Amino acid sequence: MSVFLTIKETATRSGLSQFYIRNRCKDGTIPHRMMGIKYMVDYEAFIEREHRLAAQSVAHQ
């Protein structure tokens, strides 16, 4: 079962900015759901995505 967090909670846990997370939700690159007017981030899928991006970045250096 996925854990869904607010943008603020996701930013606190991940160390990334709320601005970055919000913009990635808006452009559809972060897995999320809208609950009313709030973005709720699928935290586990988000972390997996960020790890994958970091690994790709290191591999290209």
Short mmCIF file of the C-alpha atoms (twelve columns), coordinates in Angstrom:
data_MODEL
# 
_entry.id   MODEL 
# 
loop_
_atom_site.group_PDB 
_atom_site.id 
_atom_site.type_symbol 
_atom_site.label_atom_id 
_atom_site.label_alt_id 
_atom_site.label_comp_id 
_atom_site.label_asym_id 
_atom_site.label_seq_id 
_atom_site.Cartn_x 
_atom_site.Cartn_y 
_atom_site.Cartn_z 
_atom_site.pdbx_PDB_model_num 
ATOM 1  C CA . MET A 1  0.000  0.000  0.000   1 
ATOM 2  C CA . SER A 2  1.351  3.411  -0.965  1 
ATOM 3  C CA . VAL A 3  1.984  6.174  1.522   1 
ATOM 4  C CA . PHE A 4  0.683  9.548  0.340   1 
ATOM 5  C CA . LEU A 5  2.139  12.715 1.843   1 
ATOM 6  C CA . THR A 6  1.511  16.409 1.323   1 
ATOM 7  C CA . ILE A 7  4.103  18.434 -0.563  1 
ATOM 8  C CA . LYS A 8  5.327  19.919 2.719   1 
ATOM 9  C CA . GLU A 9  5.716  16.491 4.347   1 
ATOM 10 C CA . THR A 10 7.475  15.140 1.242   1 
ATOM 11 C CA . ALA A 11 9.873  18.098 1.247   1 
ATOM 12 C CA . THR A 12 10.665 17.618 4.933   1 
ATOM 13 C CA . ARG A 13 11.363 13.887 4.548   1 
ATOM 14 C CA . SER A 14 13.284 14.110 1.274   1 
ATOM 15 C CA . GLY A 15 15.255 17.303 1.829   1 
ATOM 16 C CA . LEU A 16 14.073 18.677 -1.519  1 
ATOM 17 C CA . SER A 17 12.264 21.987 -1.822  1 
ATOM 18 C CA . GLN A 18 8.506  22.356 -1.850  1 
ATOM 19 C CA . PHE A 19 8.908  24.399 -5.042  1 
ATOM 20 C CA . TYR A 20 10.671 21.504 -6.836  1 
ATOM 21 C CA . ILE A 21 8.114  18.934 -5.672  1 
ATOM 22 C CA . ARG A 22 5.111  21.124 -6.529  1 
ATOM 23 C CA . ASN A 23 6.433  21.854 -10.022 1 
ATOM 24 C CA . ARG A 24 7.152  18.155 -10.664 1 
ATOM 25 C CA . CYS A 25 3.586  17.342 -9.586  1 
ATOM 26 C CA . LYS A 26 2.226  19.991 -11.943 1 
ATOM 27 C CA . ASP A 27 4.218  18.678 -14.915 1 
ATOM 28 C CA . GLY A 28 3.276  15.087 -14.083 1 
ATOM 29 C CA . THR A 29 6.770  13.707 -13.430 1 
ATOM 30 C CA . ILE A 30 6.123  12.877 -9.762  1 
ATOM 31 C CA . PRO A 31 3.492  10.240 -8.969  1 
ATOM 32 C CA . HIS A 32 0.681  11.949 -7.085  1 
ATOM 33 C CA . ARG A 33 -3.068 12.257 -6.640  1 
ATOM 34 C CA . MET A 34 -5.203 15.303 -6.168  1 
ATOM 35 C CA . MET A 35 -7.304 15.243 -3.017  1 
ATOM 36 C CA . GLY A 36 -9.484 18.294 -3.294  1 
ATOM 37 C CA . ILE A 37 -7.029 21.081 -4.049  1 
ATOM 38 C CA . LYS A 38 -4.035 19.343 -2.435  1 
ATOM 39 C CA . TYR A 39 -1.339 17.366 -4.182  1 
ATOM 40 C CA . MET A 40 -0.732 14.101 -2.340  1 
ATOM 41 C CA . VAL A 41 2.601  12.573 -3.344  1 
ATOM 42 C CA . ASP A 42 3.082  8.800  -3.565  1 
ATOM 43 C CA . TYR A 43 6.187  8.947  -1.385  1 
ATOM 44 C CA . GLU A 44 7.565  5.464  -2.092  1 
ATOM 45 C CA . ALA A 45 7.263  5.896  -5.877  1 
ATOM 46 C CA . PHE A 46 8.713  9.406  -5.576  1 
ATOM 47 C CA . ILE A 47 11.805 8.182  -3.705  1 
ATOM 48 C CA . GLU A 48 12.330 5.331  -6.179  1 
ATOM 49 C CA . ARG A 49 12.151 7.858  -9.034  1 
ATOM 50 C CA . GLU A 50 14.637 10.208 -7.384  1 
ATOM 51 C CA . HIS A 51 17.077 7.332  -6.722  1 
ATOM 52 C CA . ARG A 52 16.787 6.213  -10.350 1 
ATOM 53 C CA . LEU A 53 17.479 9.771  -11.592 1 
ATOM 54 C CA . ALA A 54 20.492 10.091 -9.282  1 
ATOM 55 C CA . ALA A 55 21.898 6.764  -10.491 1 
ATOM 56 C CA . GLN A 56 21.474 7.833  -14.127 1 
ATOM 57 C CA . SER A 57 23.205 11.137 -13.406 1 
ATOM 58 C CA . VAL A 58 26.185 9.387  -11.815 1 
ATOM 59 C CA . ALA A 59 26.384 6.872  -14.687 1 
ATOM 60 C CA . HIS A 60 26.598 9.685  -17.271 1 
ATOM 61 C CA . GLN A 61 29.552 11.390 -15.589 1 
# 
